[in-house]
Amino acid sequence: MGKTYERIDGRLRTFIEAQPLFFTATAPLSEDGTVNLSPKGLTGSFAVIDELTVAYLDFAGSNAETIAHLRENGRITLMWCAFQGPPNIVRVHGRGEPVFRDDPRFKELLTHFPGIDPTPHGLRAIIVVTAELVRDTCGYAVPFMSYDEDRDLHRQRFAREDDASLDAYFAKKEHIATSLDGLPGLPLPLPPAAV
C-alpha cells in the first residue's frame, strides 16, 4: 500500500514533476499555534534540485505563514496527488528554509526554474526543502480532476508592482511581517536581489 523511498529519482521524480499542483504544510512549535496548509501551482515554479532536495518559488501573497514557521523550526511536508492517471499520493517530509533575495545562494537557485519568469509574480523567496522521509500511499479516494491551464490572475495582479510598491503592499497586510501567531515572517522592506 505505501512505500518509503531513499531518494527522489526515477518514476517518483517524474510523477512529482508532472503534477500541476502540490500542497505545503507547516506549523509553529506552540501547541496552540495555527497549522498552515497551502496549495502551490504555476507551471515551472517547482524544481527537484537533487535526490534529496526540492525547491519552489515563493511569490507575493496575503500572508507568510510558511516562511514564519520555517524560520522558527524548519518543519515542512509537501504533498502531491494524482488527479489523473493511476492513483498515487507522495509526501516529502523534511526541513525547509526560505532563501531570501539578498542571500548569495538565491541567484544560483533561481537557475533551477528556467520555465518561469518570476518577475511578474512578486518573487519574495525560494523555499528549499531537504527530504528526511519520502513516502507514497495509494490515493484510491482522490478524485479524477482535469487540469486545463494555470490561472493568469497572479501574474496580472503583481506584474504592475516593483520592489517599492510590493513593500507598500506587504506593509498593509496584517500577516506578512508576522504570522497569525506573531512569529517573524517575511523580512521587510523586501531585500534587494543578490547580484
C-alpha positions as CSV (number, residue, x, y, z in Angstrom):
1,M,0.0,0.0,0.0
2,G,2.6,2.6,1.0
3,K,6.3,2.6,0.2
4,T,9.3,4.6,1.6
5,Y,11.9,5.9,-0.8
6,E,15.5,6.7,-0.1
7,R,15.7,9.3,-2.7
8,I,13.7,11.3,-5.2
9,D,14.5,9.9,-8.6
10,G,13.2,7.7,-11.4
11,R,9.4,7.3,-11.6
12,L,8.9,9.1,-8.3
13,R,10.7,12.2,-9.6
14,T,8.8,12.0,-12.9
15,F,5.5,11.8,-11.0
16,I,6.3,14.8,-8.8
17,E,7.5,17.0,-11.6
18,A,4.4,16.2,-13.7
19,Q,1.9,17.4,-11.2
20,P,0.4,20.9,-11.8
21,L,-0.5,21.3,-8.1
22,F,1.1,20.4,-4.7
23,F,0.4,21.3,-1.1
24,T,2.7,22.5,1.7
25,A,2.0,22.0,5.4
26,T,3.8,23.7,8.3
27,A,3.1,24.5,11.9
28,P,4.7,26.5,14.7
29,L,6.2,24.8,17.8
30,S,3.4,26.2,20.0
31,E,0.8,23.5,20.8
32,D,-2.0,26.0,20.2
33,G,-0.4,27.5,17.1
34,T,-2.0,27.7,13.7
35,V,-1.3,24.8,11.3
36,N,-0.9,26.2,7.8
37,L,-1.7,24.3,4.6
38,S,-1.2,26.0,1.2
39,P,-1.8,25.0,-2.4
40,K,1.1,25.7,-4.8
41,G,0.9,25.9,-8.6
42,L,2.2,27.9,-11.5
43,T,4.0,25.8,-14.1
44,G,7.7,26.0,-13.7
45,S,7.7,27.2,-10.1
46,F,8.8,23.8,-8.6
47,A,12.2,22.0,-9.1
48,V,13.9,18.9,-8.0
49,I,17.4,20.1,-7.1
50,D,19.0,16.7,-6.3
51,E,17.9,13.3,-5.0
52,L,17.1,14.7,-1.5
53,T,16.4,18.4,-2.2
54,V,13.5,20.2,-3.8
55,A,12.6,23.9,-4.0
56,Y,9.8,26.1,-5.1
57,L,9.3,29.8,-5.7
58,D,7.5,31.8,-3.0
59,F,5.5,34.5,-4.6
60,A,3.7,37.6,-3.3
61,G,0.5,36.9,-1.4
62,S,-1.6,37.8,1.5
63,N,0.4,36.1,4.3
64,A,3.7,34.4,5.0
65,E,2.8,31.6,7.3
66,T,5.1,29.0,5.7
67,I,8.1,31.4,5.9
68,A,7.4,32.2,9.5
69,H,7.1,28.5,10.5
70,L,10.3,27.6,8.6
71,R,12.2,30.4,10.2
72,E,11.1,29.2,13.6
73,N,11.5,25.4,13.3
74,G,12.1,24.3,9.7
75,R,9.5,21.5,9.6
76,I,7.6,21.1,6.4
77,T,5.7,18.5,4.4
78,L,5.0,18.7,0.7
79,M,2.2,16.6,-0.9
80,W,1.3,15.7,-4.5
81,C,-1.9,13.9,-5.5
82,A,-2.6,12.1,-8.8
83,F,-5.8,13.7,-10.1
84,Q,-5.2,11.9,-13.4
85,G,-3.8,8.5,-14.3
86,P,-3.1,5.8,-11.7
87,P,-3.9,6.8,-8.1
88,N,-1.0,8.0,-6.0
89,I,-0.1,10.4,-3.2
90,V,3.5,11.3,-2.5
91,R,4.7,13.1,0.6
92,V,8.1,14.6,1.3
93,H,8.6,15.3,5.0
94,G,11.7,17.4,5.7
95,R,13.4,20.5,6.8
96,G,12.8,23.7,4.9
97,E,14.4,27.1,4.6
98,P,13.3,30.3,3.0
99,V,16.2,31.7,0.9
100,F,15.6,35.4,0.6
101,R,16.5,37.5,-2.4
102,D,19.6,39.0,-0.7
103,D,21.1,35.6,0.1
104,P,24.2,34.7,-2.0
105,R,22.6,31.3,-2.9
106,F,19.5,33.0,-4.4
107,K,20.8,33.7,-7.9
108,E,22.1,30.1,-8.4
109,L,18.9,28.6,-7.0
110,L,16.9,30.6,-9.5
111,T,18.7,28.8,-12.4
112,H,16.7,25.7,-11.5
113,F,13.5,27.4,-12.7
114,P,14.1,28.2,-16.4
115,G,10.5,27.6,-17.4
116,I,9.1,30.6,-15.5
117,D,9.7,34.3,-15.4
118,P,9.4,35.1,-11.7
119,T,9.4,38.9,-12.2
120,P,5.7,39.4,-12.8
121,H,4.8,37.4,-9.7
122,G,6.5,39.4,-7.0
123,L,9.1,36.7,-6.0
124,R,9.9,37.0,-2.3
125,A,11.9,33.9,-1.6
126,I,12.9,30.4,-2.7
127,I,11.8,27.7,-0.3
128,V,14.4,24.9,-0.2
129,V,13.4,21.6,1.3
130,T,15.7,18.7,2.3
131,A,13.9,15.4,2.4
132,E,14.0,13.4,5.6
133,L,11.2,10.9,4.8
134,V,9.7,10.3,1.3
135,R,6.6,8.1,1.1
136,D,3.8,7.3,-1.2
137,T,0.3,6.0,-0.5
138,C,-2.5,4.6,-2.6
139,G,-4.6,7.7,-3.4
140,Y,-7.6,5.5,-4.0
141,A,-10.0,8.1,-2.6
142,V,-8.5,11.1,-4.6
143,P,-11.0,12.0,-7.4
144,F,-10.2,12.4,-11.0
145,M,-10.0,16.0,-12.0
146,S,-8.7,17.6,-15.1
147,Y,-6.1,20.3,-15.4
148,D,-6.9,22.9,-18.0
149,E,-4.3,25.6,-17.5
150,D,-2.7,27.9,-15.0
151,R,-4.7,30.9,-13.9
152,D,-3.2,34.2,-15.2
153,L,-4.6,36.3,-12.3
154,H,-1.5,36.2,-10.1
155,R,0.7,37.5,-12.9
156,Q,-1.8,40.1,-13.9
157,R,-2.1,41.3,-10.2
158,F,1.6,41.5,-9.4
159,A,3.2,42.3,-12.8
160,R,2.5,46.0,-12.2
161,E,4.5,46.1,-8.9
162,D,8.1,47.0,-8.3
163,D,10.0,46.5,-5.1
164,A,8.8,49.8,-3.6
165,S,5.1,49.1,-4.3
166,L,5.5,45.5,-3.1
167,D,6.9,46.8,0.2
168,A,3.9,49.1,0.5
169,Y,1.5,46.2,-0.3
170,F,3.2,43.9,2.2
171,A,3.2,46.6,4.9
172,K,-0.6,46.9,4.6
173,K,-1.1,43.2,5.1
174,E,-1.5,42.1,8.6
175,H,0.3,38.7,8.3
176,I,3.3,39.2,6.1
177,A,5.9,40.6,8.5
178,T,4.5,38.4,11.4
179,S,2.5,35.2,11.3
180,L,-1.0,34.6,12.6
181,D,0.7,33.5,15.8
182,G,3.1,36.5,16.0
183,L,6.2,34.8,14.6
184,P,8.7,36.7,12.4
185,G,7.6,36.3,8.8
186,L,8.9,38.0,5.6
187,P,11.7,40.4,6.3
188,L,10.6,43.9,5.3
189,P,11.5,46.0,3.5
190,L,11.8,43.4,0.8
191,P,15.5,42.6,0.4
192,P,17.1,43.5,-2.9
193,A,18.1,40.6,-5.2
194,A,21.7,39.4,-4.7
195,V,24.0,40.0,-7.7
